[in-house]
C-alpha cells in the first residue's frame, strides 16, 4: 500500500472537511466518491470521443466506397516488371 495522501493547502483541506461534514461522510469516503465520479466522467468522455471518431471514419469510408470506379483496376503487373522493379 502507498503512503497516505497529504493535502498541503489548508483551504483545500478545510473545504474537504466542510463537504464531508455537510454530506455526513468521512473525508476518505467523500474523496473516494469524488474520484469515482470524476473517473466515470472521463471514461464516458473518452468513449464518446472514440465513438465520434469512429463515425467520422465510417463516413469517410462510406463516401469513398460510393465513388465511381474510373478505368480498369490496376494490379502489381501494371507497376512492376518481371524482375519486380518499378516500370
CNS distance restraints for C-alpha pairs under 8 A (distance, minus, plus):
assign (resid   7 and name CA) (resid  12 and name CA) 7.18 0.50 0.50
assign (resid   7 and name CA) (resid  13 and name CA) 6.01 0.50 0.50
assign (resid   8 and name CA) (resid  13 and name CA) 7.60 0.50 0.50
assign (resid   9 and name CA) (resid  13 and name CA) 6.39 0.50 0.50
assign (resid  10 and name CA) (resid  14 and name CA) 6.03 0.50 0.50
assign (resid  11 and name CA) (resid  15 and name CA) 6.09 0.50 0.50
assign (resid  12 and name CA) (resid  16 and name CA) 6.17 0.50 0.50
assign (resid  13 and name CA) (resid  17 and name CA) 6.25 0.50 0.50
assign (resid  14 and name CA) (resid  18 and name CA) 6.15 0.50 0.50
assign (resid  15 and name CA) (resid  19 and name CA) 6.08 0.50 0.50
assign (resid  16 and name CA) (resid  20 and name CA) 6.02 0.50 0.50
assign (resid  16 and name CA) (resid  27 and name CA) 6.55 0.50 0.50
assign (resid  16 and name CA) (resid  30 and name CA) 7.95 0.50 0.50
assign (resid  17 and name CA) (resid  21 and name CA) 6.09 0.50 0.50
assign (resid  17 and name CA) (resid  27 and name CA) 6.35 0.50 0.50
assign (resid  18 and name CA) (resid  22 and name CA) 6.11 0.50 0.50
assign (resid  19 and name CA) (resid  23 and name CA) 6.12 0.50 0.50
assign (resid  19 and name CA) (resid  30 and name CA) 7.81 0.50 0.50
assign (resid  20 and name CA) (resid  24 and name CA) 5.80 0.50 0.50
assign (resid  20 and name CA) (resid  25 and name CA) 4.90 0.50 0.50
assign (resid  20 and name CA) (resid  26 and name CA) 5.70 0.50 0.50
assign (resid  20 and name CA) (resid  27 and name CA) 5.46 0.50 0.50
assign (resid  20 and name CA) (resid  30 and name CA) 5.96 0.50 0.50
assign (resid  21 and name CA) (resid  25 and name CA) 6.32 0.50 0.50
assign (resid  21 and name CA) (resid  26 and name CA) 7.59 0.50 0.50
assign (resid  25 and name CA) (resid  29 and name CA) 6.07 0.50 0.50
assign (resid  25 and name CA) (resid  30 and name CA) 6.09 0.50 0.50
assign (resid  26 and name CA) (resid  30 and name CA) 6.14 0.50 0.50
assign (resid  27 and name CA) (resid  31 and name CA) 6.06 0.50 0.50
assign (resid  28 and name CA) (resid  32 and name CA) 6.02 0.50 0.50
assign (resid  29 and name CA) (resid  33 and name CA) 6.12 0.50 0.50
assign (resid  30 and name CA) (resid  34 and name CA) 6.19 0.50 0.50
assign (resid  31 and name CA) (resid  35 and name CA) 6.04 0.50 0.50
assign (resid  32 and name CA) (resid  36 and name CA) 6.16 0.50 0.50
assign (resid  33 and name CA) (resid  37 and name CA) 6.14 0.50 0.50
assign (resid  34 and name CA) (resid  38 and name CA) 6.10 0.50 0.50
assign (resid  35 and name CA) (resid  39 and name CA) 5.97 0.50 0.50
assign (resid  36 and name CA) (resid  40 and name CA) 6.09 0.50 0.50
assign (resid  37 and name CA) (resid  41 and name CA) 6.28 0.50 0.50
assign (resid  38 and name CA) (resid  42 and name CA) 6.25 0.50 0.50
assign (resid  39 and name CA) (resid  43 and name CA) 6.13 0.50 0.50
assign (resid  40 and name CA) (resid  44 and name CA) 6.09 0.50 0.50
assign (resid  41 and name CA) (resid  45 and name CA) 6.04 0.50 0.50
assign (resid  42 and name CA) (resid  46 and name CA) 6.11 0.50 0.50
assign (resid  43 and name CA) (resid  47 and name CA) 6.09 0.50 0.50
assign (resid  44 and name CA) (resid  48 and name CA) 6.09 0.50 0.50
assign (resid  45 and name CA) (resid  49 and name CA) 6.16 0.50 0.50
assign (resid  46 and name CA) (resid  50 and name CA) 6.16 0.50 0.50
assign (resid  47 and name CA) (resid  51 and name CA) 6.11 0.50 0.50
assign (resid  48 and name CA) (resid  52 and name CA) 6.10 0.50 0.50
assign (resid  49 and name CA) (resid  53 and name CA) 6.19 0.50 0.50
assign (resid  50 and name CA) (resid  54 and name CA) 6.04 0.50 0.50
assign (resid  51 and name CA) (resid  55 and name CA) 6.18 0.50 0.50
assign (resid  52 and name CA) (resid  56 and name CA) 6.33 0.50 0.50
assign (resid  53 and name CA) (resid  57 and name CA) 6.29 0.50 0.50
assign (resid  54 and name CA) (resid  58 and name CA) 6.08 0.50 0.50
assign (resid  55 and name CA) (resid  59 and name CA) 6.05 0.50 0.50
assign (resid  56 and name CA) (resid  60 and name CA) 6.23 0.50 0.50
assign (resid  57 and name CA) (resid  61 and name CA) 6.18 0.50 0.50
assign (resid  58 and name CA) (resid  62 and name CA) 6.04 0.50 0.50
assign (resid  59 and name CA) (resid  63 and name CA) 6.16 0.50 0.50
assign (resid  60 and name CA) (resid  64 and name CA) 6.11 0.50 0.50
assign (resid  61 and name CA) (resid  65 and name CA) 6.01 0.50 0.50
assign (resid  62 and name CA) (resid  66 and name CA) 6.20 0.50 0.50
assign (resid  63 and name CA) (resid  67 and name CA) 6.62 0.50 0.50
assign (resid  74 and name CA) (resid  78 and name CA) 6.08 0.50 0.50
assign (resid  75 and name CA) (resid  79 and name CA) 7.22 0.50 0.50
assign (resid  76 and name CA) (resid  80 and name CA) 5.93 0.50 0.50
assign (resid  77 and name CA) (resid  81 and name CA) 6.61 0.50 0.50
assign (resid  78 and name CA) (resid  87 and name CA) 7.88 0.50 0.50
assign (resid  79 and name CA) (resid  86 and name CA) 5.75 0.50 0.50
assign (resid  79 and name CA) (resid  87 and name CA) 5.62 0.50 0.50
assign (resid  80 and name CA) (resid  84 and name CA) 5.24 0.50 0.50
assign (resid  80 and name CA) (resid  85 and name CA) 5.19 0.50 0.50
assign (resid  80 and name CA) (resid  86 and name CA) 4.39 0.50 0.50
assign (resid  80 and name CA) (resid  87 and name CA) 5.17 0.50 0.50
assign (resid  81 and name CA) (resid  85 and name CA) 5.44 0.50 0.50
assign (resid  81 and name CA) (resid  86 and name CA) 6.29 0.50 0.50
assign (resid  81 and name CA) (resid  87 and name CA) 5.80 0.50 0.50
